[in-house]
Amino acid sequence: MSGTLNKVMLIGHLGDNVKMHYFDGGGSIGRFPLATNESYTKKDTGEKVTQTEWHNIVVRNKAAEICEKYLSKGDRVYIEGKIKTRKWQDDSGNDRYSTEINVDDFTFLTTKGTGEAGGGSPAASPEKKDDLPF
């Protein structure tokens, strides 16, 4: 295989509400932490162990606005995207790095008001966001 692939698929729960930032040109960016869990039982003790991995999620423009409107802390969501590492400088001028998931597509898995799985995919048709069932 001569090509490469950068694709991430996650199902997890929001660790916080979507934080929005709006730009002068009309664009926007939304950020939120997403928790994924892995559980297993230790063979020697029988103890059940759950490990949580945190992912920094970045969603842009109209999709970010949809996420802000319909997602809240604790909601379950399916995310597809790419891993990106961003370099920035802290207040002391030191180089810092953040690994983020840049979202290409998403599906809400928690419907509002019921807490049940099975929400639709507003990312597939953001122009119809007012017709969503939640």
N, CA, C and O atoms as a DFTB+ gen file, in Angstrom:
536 C
 N C O
     1  1       0.852      -1.169       0.000
     2  2       0.000       0.000       0.000
     3  2       0.898       1.233       0.000
     4  3       1.707       1.414       0.910
     5  1       0.760       2.060      -0.996
     6  2       1.639       3.228      -1.113
     7  2       1.061       4.478      -0.466
     8  3       1.800       5.425      -0.195
     9  1      -0.239       4.501      -0.213
    10  2      -0.874       5.683       0.377
    11  2      -0.853       5.637       1.890
    12  3      -0.357       4.684       2.491
    13  1      -1.390       6.665       2.490
    14  2      -1.514       6.708       3.944
    15  2      -2.949       7.035       4.306
    16  3      -3.732       7.458       3.456
    17  1      -3.289       6.840       5.562
    18  2      -4.650       7.094       6.016
    19  2      -4.600       7.700       7.407
    20  3      -3.914       7.183       8.289
    21  1      -5.314       8.778       7.605
    22  2      -5.452       9.410       8.914
    23  2      -6.946       9.500       9.184
    24  3      -7.595      10.462       8.774
    25  1      -7.496       8.505       9.870
    26  2      -8.935       8.450      10.138
    27  2      -9.163       7.951      11.559
    28  3      -8.562       6.969      11.995
    29  1     -10.034       8.642      12.261
    30  2     -10.373       8.293      13.632
    31  2     -11.881       8.126      13.724
    32  3     -12.634       8.928      13.173
    33  1     -12.324       7.081      14.423
    34  2     -13.737       6.883      14.713
    35  2     -13.862       6.659      16.213
    36  3     -13.240       5.751      16.764
    37  1     -14.665       7.484      16.870
    38  2     -14.825       7.409      18.317
    39  2     -16.299       7.430      18.684
    40  3     -17.100       8.113      18.045
    41  1     -16.648       6.681      19.712
    42  2     -17.951       6.800      20.355
    43  2     -17.653       7.072      21.822
    44  3     -16.982       6.283      22.487
    45  1     -18.155       8.189      22.318
    46  2     -17.877       8.543      23.697
    47  2     -18.871       9.541      24.239
    48  3     -19.869       9.872      23.599
    49  1     -18.572      10.015      25.441
    50  2     -19.424      10.972      26.136
    51  2     -18.703      12.298      26.278
    52  3     -17.507      12.334      26.567
    53  1     -19.434      13.394      26.073
    54  2     -18.860      14.722      26.249
    55  2     -18.485      14.936      27.704
    56  3     -19.270      14.651      28.608
    57  1     -17.270      15.445      27.924
    58  2     -16.812      15.742      29.267
    59  2     -17.179      17.143      29.704
    60  3     -17.033      17.485      30.878
    61  1     -17.656      17.964      28.773
    62  2     -18.041      19.342      29.055
    63  2     -18.905      19.822      27.893
    64  3     -18.982      19.160      26.858
    65  1     -19.548      20.959      28.061
    66  2     -20.312      21.551      26.969
    67  2     -19.363      22.048      25.883
    68  3     -18.176      22.251      26.138
    69  1     -19.881      22.243      24.683
    70  2     -19.088      22.747      23.563
    71  2     -18.721      24.201      23.830
    72  3     -19.588      25.025      24.122
    73  1     -17.447      24.507      23.729
    74  2     -16.949      25.886      23.895
    75  2     -16.723      26.464      22.511
    76  3     -15.961      25.910      21.719
    77  1     -17.385      27.582      22.214
    78  2     -17.332      28.185      20.877
    79  2     -16.402      29.384      20.839
    80  3     -16.233      30.096      21.829
    81  1     -15.803      29.591      19.675
    82  2     -15.021      30.796      19.388
    83  2     -15.431      31.254      17.993
    84  3     -15.427      30.468      17.046
    85  1     -15.782      32.523      17.876
    86  2     -16.231      33.072      16.602
    87  2     -15.161      34.000      16.034
    88  3     -14.527      34.749      16.777
    89  1     -14.962      33.950      14.715
    90  2     -13.956      34.752      14.034
    91  2     -14.611      35.915      13.309
    92  3     -15.801      35.876      12.999
    93  1     -13.820      36.955      13.042
    94  2     -14.321      38.151      12.362
    95  2     -14.904      37.839      10.989
    96  3     -15.889      38.460      10.591
    97  1     -14.331      36.906      10.268
    98  2     -14.793      36.579       8.922
    99  2     -16.072      35.768       8.887
   100  3     -16.560      35.438       7.806
   101  1     -16.628      35.439      10.043
   102  2     -17.882      34.686      10.087
   103  2     -17.707      33.219      10.427
   104  3     -18.698      32.530      10.670
   105  1     -16.499      32.726      10.452
   106  2     -16.270      31.333      10.794
   107  2     -16.351      31.114      12.296
   108  3     -16.337      32.062      13.080
   109  1     -16.435      29.854      12.679
   110  2     -16.468      29.521      14.099
   111  2     -15.785      28.179      14.323
   112  3     -15.615      27.378      13.404
   113  1     -15.404      27.965      15.567
   114  2     -14.780      26.706      15.946
   115  2     -15.340      26.308      17.308
   116  3     -15.493      27.142      18.200
   117  1     -15.641      25.034      17.450
   118  2     -16.128      24.507      18.716
   119  2     -15.168      23.449      19.228
   120  3     -14.615      22.673      18.449
   121  1     -14.974      23.421      20.525
   122  2     -14.069      22.451      21.142
   123  2     -14.772      21.804      22.331
   124  3     -15.518      22.456      23.062
   125  1     -14.520      20.513      22.507
   126  2     -15.024      19.823      23.686
   127  2     -14.206      18.559      23.935
   128  3     -13.666      17.973      22.997
   129  1     -14.112      18.138      25.204
   130  2     -13.440      16.878      25.513
   131  2     -14.406      15.708      25.348
   132  3     -15.590      15.819      25.668
   133  1     -13.895      14.598      24.852
   134  2     -14.695      13.389      24.672
   135  2     -14.018      12.248      25.421
   136  3     -12.821      12.017      25.250
   137  1     -14.775      11.535      26.247
   138  2     -14.245      10.412      27.016
   139  2     -14.658       9.096      26.373
   140  3     -15.828       8.877      26.061
   141  1     -13.667       8.222      26.182
   142  2     -13.939       6.849      25.767
   143  2     -13.433       5.935      26.884
   144  3     -12.426       6.235      27.525
   145  1     -14.125       4.828      27.114
   146  2     -13.788       3.924      28.214
   147  2     -13.468       2.532      27.698
   148  3     -14.041       2.057      26.717
   149  1     -12.538       1.897      28.389
   150  2     -12.204       0.500      28.131
   151  2     -12.270      -0.222      29.462
   152  3     -11.633       0.195      30.430
   153  1     -13.031      -1.296      29.517
   154  2     -13.172      -2.051      30.763
   155  2     -12.653      -3.467      30.579
   156  3     -12.800      -4.067      29.514
   157  1     -12.047      -3.987      31.628
   158  2     -11.582      -5.365      31.622
   159  2     -11.549      -5.865      33.060
   160  3     -11.623      -5.083      34.008
   161  1     -11.437      -7.171      33.203
   162  2     -11.358      -7.782      34.517
   163  2      -9.968      -8.383      34.699
   164  3      -9.496      -9.145      33.856
   165  1      -9.322      -8.034      35.803
   166  2      -8.001      -8.595      36.098
   167  2      -8.154     -10.083      36.395
   168  3      -8.990     -10.478      37.209
   169  1      -7.342     -10.908      35.730
   170  2      -7.463     -12.354      35.905
   171  2      -7.061     -12.800      37.299
   172  3      -7.669     -13.712      37.860
   173  1      -6.045     -12.166      37.862
   174  2      -5.547     -12.623      39.151
   175  2      -6.440     -12.233      40.329
   176  3      -6.513     -12.976      41.308
   177  1      -7.122     -11.086      40.259
   178  2      -7.935     -10.627      41.392
   179  2      -9.430     -10.631      41.102
   180  3     -10.236     -10.590      42.031
   181  1      -9.813     -10.680      39.835
   182  2     -11.223     -10.610      39.480
   183  2     -11.777      -9.200      39.542
   184  3     -12.975      -8.982      39.356
   185  1     -10.894      -8.239      39.805
   186  2     -11.308      -6.837      39.912
   187  2     -11.607      -6.268      38.528
   188  3     -10.842      -6.457      37.582
   189  1     -12.736      -5.567      38.432
   190  2     -13.097      -4.909      37.172
   191  2     -12.429      -3.531      37.123
   192  3     -12.539      -2.745      38.064
   193  1     -11.744      -3.250      36.027
   194  2     -11.002      -2.004      35.863
   195  2     -11.544      -1.274      34.643
   196  3     -11.736      -1.874      33.585
   197  1     -11.788       0.014      34.796
   198  2     -12.213       0.857      33.678
   199  2     -11.175       1.945      33.481
   200  3     -10.841       2.674      34.415
   201  1     -10.670       2.051      32.271
   202  2      -9.714       3.092      31.930
   203  2     -10.388       4.071      30.989
   204  3     -11.015       3.674      30.007
   205  1     -10.253       5.366      31.297
   206  2     -10.851       6.414      30.479
   207  2      -9.760       7.134      29.709
   208  3      -8.741       7.526      30.276
   209  1      -9.979       7.301      28.430
   210  2      -9.084       8.069      27.563
   211  2      -9.821       9.337      27.157
   212  3     -10.985       9.282      26.759
   213  1      -9.138      10.491      27.257
   214  2      -9.743      11.767      26.902
   215  2      -9.218      12.240      25.560
   216  3      -8.017      12.168      25.296
   217  1     -10.117      12.725      24.712
   218  2      -9.771      13.207      23.378
   219  2     -10.234      14.662      23.251
   220  3     -11.333      15.014      23.681
   221  1      -9.385      15.497      22.658
   222  2      -9.731      16.895      22.395
   223  2     -10.381      16.967      21.016
   224  3      -9.735      16.707      20.001
   225  1     -11.662      17.324      20.991
   226  2     -12.435      17.345      19.746
   227  2     -12.559      18.778      19.250
   228  3     -12.829      19.698      20.023
   229  1     -12.353      18.956      17.922
   230  2     -12.465      20.266      17.280
   231  2     -13.433      20.131      16.108
   232  3     -13.264      19.277      15.238
   233  1     -14.450      20.990      16.103
   234  2     -15.446      20.994      15.027
   235  2     -15.593      22.431      14.539
   236  3     -15.496      23.365      15.334
   237  1     -15.824      22.618      13.243
   238  2     -15.769      23.958      12.658
   239  2     -17.092      24.393      12.018
   240  3     -17.906      23.582      11.577
   241  1     -17.256      25.709      11.994
   242  2     -18.310      26.416      11.263
   243  2     -19.709      25.905      11.594
   244  3     -20.047      25.779      12.771
   245  1     -20.526      25.609      10.591
   246  2     -21.928      25.237      10.804
   247  2     -22.054      23.996      11.684
   248  3     -22.935      23.917      12.540
   249  1     -21.169      23.035      11.468
   250  2     -21.205      21.818      12.288
   251  2     -20.943      22.154      13.756
   252  3     -21.540      21.546      14.645
   253  1     -20.054      23.118      14.017
   254  2     -19.777      23.540      15.394
   255  2     -21.012      24.163      16.024
   256  3     -21.311      23.909      17.191
   257  1     -21.723      24.969      15.269
   258  2     -22.931      25.598      15.788
   259  2     -24.012      24.563      16.097
   260  3     -24.745      24.701      17.076
   261  1     -24.109      23.534      15.266
   262  2     -25.075      22.455      15.504
   263  2     -24.702      21.703      16.777
   264  3     -25.562      21.402      17.604
   265  1     -23.412      21.403      16.929
   266  2     -22.966      20.713      18.149
   267  2     -23.244      21.549      19.389
   268  3     -23.693      21.022      20.407
   269  1     -22.982      22.847      19.310
   270  2     -23.240      23.719      20.459
   271  2     -24.719      23.713      20.827
   272  3     -25.074      23.707      22.005
   273  1     -25.576      23.713      19.813
   274  2     -27.023      23.785      20.047
   275  2     -27.587      22.485      20.630
   276  3     -28.461      22.527      21.497
   277  1     -27.099      21.342      20.167
   278  2     -27.738      20.078      20.508
   279  2     -26.959      19.188      21.472
   280  3     -27.537      18.256      22.032
   281  1     -25.669      19.441      21.686
   282  2     -24.881      18.592      22.571
   283  2     -24.631      19.270      23.905
   284  3     -24.475      20.489      23.969
   285  1     -24.593      18.487      24.959
   286  2     -24.240      19.002      26.280
   287  2     -23.444      17.929      27.026
   288  3     -23.386      16.772      26.610
   289  1     -22.850      18.334      28.110
   290  2     -22.020      17.448      28.910
   291  2     -22.751      16.141      29.212
   292  3     -23.908      16.146      29.632
   293  1     -22.061      15.027      28.993
   294  2     -22.631      13.706      29.253
   295  2     -23.261      13.046      28.050
   296  3     -23.449      11.830      28.049
   297  1     -23.595      13.819      27.014
   298  2     -24.215      13.237      25.825
   299  2     -23.257      12.281      25.119
   300  3     -22.040      12.463      25.142
   301  1     -23.830      11.270      24.500
   302  2     -23.063      10.278      23.753
   303  2     -23.094      10.654      22.284
   304  3     -24.143      11.009      21.747
   305  1     -21.913      10.573      21.622
   306  2     -21.809      10.989      20.232
   307  2     -20.799      10.107      19.502
   308  3     -19.820       9.639      20.084
   309  1     -21.060       9.893      18.219
   310  2     -20.130       9.205      17.324
   311  2     -19.403      10.278      16.525
   312  3     -20.035      11.162      15.948
   313  1     -18.079      10.201      16.489
   314  2     -17.238      11.189      15.820
   315  2     -16.368      10.488      14.783
   316  3     -15.794       9.435      15.062
   317  1     -16.269      11.066      13.596
   318  2     -15.281      10.650      12.599
   319  2     -14.422      11.861      12.283
   320  3     -14.929      12.975      12.149
   321  1     -13.132      11.641      12.164
   322  2     -12.261      12.764      11.849
   323  2     -10.831      12.351      11.633
   324  3     -10.536      11.193      11.340
   325  1      -9.934      13.325      11.783
   326  2      -8.507      13.132      11.572
   327  2      -7.742      13.583      12.804
   328  3      -8.156      14.521      13.486
   329  1      -6.626      12.920      13.093
   330  2      -5.747      13.350      14.173
   331  2      -4.863      14.472      13.647
   332  3      -4.249      14.351      12.587
   333  1      -4.806      15.557      14.397
   334  2      -3.937      16.696      14.067
   335  2      -3.179      17.086      15.326
   336  3      -3.742      17.101      16.421
   337  1      -1.905      17.399      15.166
   338  2      -1.114      17.912      16.274
   339  2      -0.838      19.379      16.006
   340  3      -0.291      19.743      14.965
   341  1      -1.221      20.207      16.950
   342  2      -1.090      21.651      16.814
   343  2       0.026      22.129      17.729
   344  3       0.098      21.748      18.897
   345  1       0.900      22.975      17.176
   346  2       2.000      23.545      17.955
   347  2       1.637      24.972      18.344
   348  3       1.122      25.733      17.524
   349  1       1.908      25.340      19.617
   350  2       1.628      26.684      20.096
   351  2       2.633      27.030      21.187
   352  3       3.367      26.161      21.658
   353  1       2.666      28.276      21.580
   354  2       3.595      28.706      22.622
   355  2       2.820      29.132      23.865
   356  3       1.803      29.819      23.775
   357  1       3.323      28.711      25.030
   358  2       2.688      29.100      26.280
   359  2       3.127      30.506      26.672
   360  3       3.880      31.154      25.944
   361  1       2.656      30.973      27.821
   362  2       2.953      32.334      28.285
   363  2       4.444      32.579      28.482
   364  3       4.903      33.719      28.416
   365  1       5.204      31.506      28.726
   366  2       6.648      31.641      28.934
   367  2       7.441      31.538      27.640
   368  3       8.668      31.632      27.657
   369  1       6.745      31.344      26.505
   370  2       7.418      31.227      25.220
   371  2       7.884      29.820      24.885
   372  3       8.577      29.616      23.888
   373  1       7.511      28.849      25.709
   374  2       7.882      27.457      25.449
   375  2       6.944      26.845      24.411
   376  3       5.741      27.109      24.419
   377  1       7.501      26.025      23.518
   378  2       6.686      25.325      22.535
   379  2       5.865      24.246      23.230
   380  3       6.380      23.474      24.039
   381  1       4.598      24.209      22.904
   382  2       3.679      23.209      23.447
   383  2       2.963      22.555      22.272
   384  3       2.870      23.134      21.190
   385  1       2.460      21.349      22.495
   386  2       1.777      20.608      21.450
   387  2       0.451      20.084      21.983
   388  3       0.364      19.654      23.134
   389  1      -0.576      20.121      21.150
   390  2      -1.880      19.560      21.487
   391  2      -2.296      18.617      20.375
   392  3      -2.263      18.980      19.199
   393  1      -2.687      17.411      20.744
   394  2      -3.202      16.458      19.774
   395  2      -4.722      16.545      19.818
   396  3      -5.331      16.416      20.879
   397  1      -5.324      16.765      18.659
   398  2      -6.764      16.995      18.559
   399  2      -7.368      16.097      17.480
   400  3      -6.673      15.612      16.588
   401  1      -8.663      15.894      17.586
   402  2      -9.424      15.200      16.553
   403  2     -10.230      16.265      15.818
   404  3     -11.134      16.871      16.392
   405  1      -9.901      16.491      14.543
   406  2     -10.655      17.430      13.708
   407  2     -11.807      16.664      13.065
   408  3     -11.590      15.726      12.297
   409  1     -13.020      17.069      13.384
   410  2     -14.223      16.324      13.013
   411  2     -14.582      16.523      11.542
   412  3     -14.613      17.646      11.038
   413  1     -14.853      15.403      10.865
   414  2     -15.384      15.411       9.499
   415  2     -16.877      15.114       9.499
   416  3     -17.621      15.652       8.679
   417  1     -17.317      14.254      10.420
   418  2     -18.723      13.851      10.480
   419  2     -19.043      13.432      11.916
   420  3     -18.150      13.044      12.670
   421  1     -20.308      13.514      12.282
   422  2     -20.727      13.113      13.623
   423  2     -22.174      12.676      13.595
   424  3     -22.940      13.048      12.706
   425  1     -22.534      11.877      14.588
   426  2     -23.919      11.436      14.780
   427  2     -24.225      11.493      16.264
   428  3     -23.485      10.946      17.081
   429  1     -25.318      12.156      16.607
   430  2     -25.746      12.211      18.004
   431  2     -26.341      10.859      18.378
   432  3     -27.163      10.313      17.643
   433  1     -25.927      10.325      19.513
   434  2     -26.426       9.026      19.962
   435  2     -27.332       9.148      21.177
   436  3     -27.943       8.161      21.587
   437  1     -27.432      10.329      21.757
   438  2     -28.343      10.592      22.876
   439  2     -29.404      11.555      22.385
   440  3     -29.095      12.660      21.937
   441  1     -30.660      11.132      22.471
   442  2     -31.734      12.034      22.072
   443  2     -32.148      12.859      23.272
   444  3     -32.166      12.356      24.396
   445  1     -32.476      14.099      23.051
   446  2     -32.835      15.007      24.145
   447  2     -34.186      14.625      24.725
   448  3     -35.112      14.257      24.003
   449  1     -34.278      14.720      26.035
   450  2     -35.541      14.464      26.715
   451  2     -35.775      13.023      27.084
   452  3     -36.578      12.741      27.973
   453  1     -35.079      12.073      26.410
   454  2     -35.318      10.671      26.701
   455  2     -34.083       9.974      27.235
   456  3     -34.197       9.001      27.980
   457  1     -32.881      10.463      26.862
   458  2     -31.655       9.816      27.285
   459  2     -31.402       8.509      26.592
   460  3     -30.528       7.748      27.007
   461  1     -32.156       8.223      25.528
   462  2     -31.999       6.966      24.808
   463  2     -31.112       7.161      23.587
   464  3     -31.009       8.263      23.048
   465  1     -30.471       6.076      23.157
   466  2     -29.631       6.126      21.959
   467  2     -30.504       6.135      20.721
   468  3     -31.671       5.746      20.759
   469  1     -29.908       6.595      19.605
   470  2     -30.611       6.491      18.341
   471  2     -30.881       7.800      17.657
   472  3     -31.761       7.861      16.798
   473  1     -30.173       8.846      17.991
   474  2     -30.374      10.136      17.342
   475  2     -29.935      10.108      15.899
   476  3     -29.193       9.214      15.493
   477  1     -30.383      11.073      15.118
   478  2     -30.021      11.163      13.713
   479  2     -28.681      11.824      13.526
   480  3     -27.983      12.110      14.499
   481  1     -28.311      12.072      12.277
   482  2     -27.034      12.694      11.961
   483  2     -27.257      14.073      11.379
   484  3     -27.421      14.201      10.165
   485  1     -27.269      15.110      12.205
   486  2     -27.473      16.452      11.680
   487  2     -26.301      16.925      10.833
   488  3     -26.458      17.858      10.046
   489  1     -25.134      16.310      10.972
   490  2     -23.986      16.726      10.164
   491  2     -24.229      16.408       8.696
   492  3     -23.695      17.074       7.809
   493  1     -25.040      15.383       8.447
   494  2     -25.301      15.006       7.064
   495  2     -26.187      16.031       6.363
   496  3     -26.121      16.166       5.141
   497  1     -27.015      16.756       7.116
   498  2     -27.893      17.743       6.506
   499  2     -28.080      18.941       7.440
   500  3     -29.168      19.144       7.979
   501  1     -27.007      19.745       7.633
   502  2     -27.101      20.843       8.594
   503  2     -28.144      21.887       8.233
   504  3     -28.604      22.616       9.111
   505  1     -28.532      21.980       6.966
   506  2     -29.533      22.968       6.597
   507  2     -30.911      22.612       7.131
   508  3     -31.815      23.447       7.100
   509  1     -31.090      21.391       7.620
   510  2     -32.378      20.957       8.147
   511  2     -32.312      20.755       9.656
   512  3     -33.057      19.938      10.197
   513  1     -31.436      21.482      10.347
   514  2     -31.240      21.265      11.770
   515  2     -32.501      21.519      12.587
   516  3     -32.657      20.935      13.659
   517  1     -33.405      22.375      12.112
   518  2     -34.624      22.659      12.845
   519  2     -35.614      21.504      12.783
   520  3     -36.571      21.474      13.556
   521  1     -35.398      20.541      11.865
   522  2     -36.276      19.417      11.723
   523  2     -35.816      18.226      12.554
   524  3     -36.423      17.158      12.469
   525  1     -34.763      18.375      13.355
   526  2     -34.238      17.271      14.126
   527  2     -35.237      16.861      15.197
   528  3     -35.975      17.702      15.710
   529  1     -35.267      15.571      15.541
   530  2     -36.241      15.068      16.497
   531  2     -35.918      15.398      17.950
   532  3     -36.665      14.984      18.837
   533  1     -34.837      16.126      18.231
   534  2     -34.481      16.406      19.631
   535  2     -34.073      17.818      19.827
   536  3     -33.743      18.215      20.944
